[in-house]
Amino acid sequence: MSKINIIDLARAYPDVNLTIRAGDLAEFGEHLITDIMRKAEMVRSTEERLLSPEQVSNMLQVSDTTIWRMEQDGRLHSVLVRGQKRYRYSEIMKIING
């Protein structure tokens, strides 16, 4: 027996009632979970991680004052998130890696 993609079937015939075996439903659920997790990972990998000033100080092993100076002289750039100063992880890694 050939398999039919449940999503394609539902899109093509949205008003049709279906009888689905429990095993097929479980397989479909696993497929959905796997697909959602894969898409979530793609989003996470493209999102920019933001760090607090304290995290940056720890990563660079410098004081808060040095972080402030680096920002003032243009070596470091911050973004405001809900009124809180944050730094891009990628920018900090560029500083660390030279």
Contacts in CASP RR format, 6 or more apart in sequence:
PFRMAT RR
TARGET T0000
AUTHOR 0000-0000-0000
METHOD contacts of the structure
MODEL  1
MSKINIIDLARAYPDVNLTIRAGDLAEFGEHLITDIMRKAEMVRSTEERL
LSPEQVSNMLQVSDTTIWRMEQDGRLHSVLVRGQKRYRYSEIMKIING
6 18 0 8 1.000
6 20 0 8 1.000
6 24 0 8 1.000
6 28 0 8 1.000
9 16 0 8 1.000
9 18 0 8 1.000
20 28 0 8 1.000
48 88 0 8 1.000
48 89 0 8 1.000
48 90 0 8 1.000
49 88 0 8 1.000
49 89 0 8 1.000
49 90 0 8 1.000
50 79 0 8 1.000
50 81 0 8 1.000
50 86 0 8 1.000
50 87 0 8 1.000
50 88 0 8 1.000
50 89 0 8 1.000
51 59 0 8 1.000
51 86 0 8 1.000
51 87 0 8 1.000
51 88 0 8 1.000
51 89 0 8 1.000
51 92 0 8 1.000
52 84 0 8 1.000
52 85 0 8 1.000
52 86 0 8 1.000
52 87 0 8 1.000
53 64 0 8 1.000
53 67 0 8 1.000
53 85 0 8 1.000
53 87 0 8 1.000
54 64 0 8 1.000
55 87 0 8 1.000
56 67 0 8 1.000
56 76 0 8 1.000
56 87 0 8 1.000
56 92 0 8 1.000
57 63 0 8 1.000
57 64 0 8 1.000
57 66 0 8 1.000
57 67 0 8 1.000
59 92 0 8 1.000
59 96 0 8 1.000
60 66 0 8 1.000
60 67 0 8 1.000
60 92 0 8 1.000
60 95 0 8 1.000
60 96 0 8 1.000
62 70 0 8 1.000
67 76 0 8 1.000
70 76 0 8 1.000
71 77 0 8 1.000
71 78 0 8 1.000
75 95 0 8 1.000
76 87 0 8 1.000
76 91 0 8 1.000
76 95 0 8 1.000
77 87 0 8 1.000
77 88 0 8 1.000
77 91 0 8 1.000
78 85 0 8 1.000
78 86 0 8 1.000
78 87 0 8 1.000
79 85 0 8 1.000
79 86 0 8 1.000
79 87 0 8 1.000
79 88 0 8 1.000
80 86 0 8 1.000
END
